[in-house]
Amino acid sequence: MAKRKDDFEKYLERQMKKEEFREAYEELEPLYTLIKEEIRIRLKKGITQEELAKRMHTTQSAIARFESGSVNPTIEFISRLSKALGAELKVVIEMQT
């Protein structure tokens, strides 16, 4: 697994030198950070996609679509997600220097 991670990091480093790729990557970074954190918490708590969906009053396929990054979630969805996980939702907007 470490070899794959090293290969990916080298690939990403090369791609980040391309302005168009870097801009797209940076634009999607907040969504993928949210997805990674949701999956981390869900797995740590032993919650399946189906159980999370029940807690959110949605479908397992909606959770799968979110986790795959194929949908852009609403704030309302993210709020229900955090409550269903027993997590605190924090939104921060910081001024860039």
Long-range contacts (C-beta under 8 A, 24 or more apart in sequence): 28-69, 31-69, 31-72, 31-73, 32-69, 34-73, 34-78, 35-66, 35-67, 35-69, 38-66, 38-67, 38-81, 38-85, 39-67, 41-85, 41-87, 42-85, 45-85, 45-86, 47-85, 52-81, 52-84, 52-85, 55-83, 55-84, 56-80, 56-81, 56-84
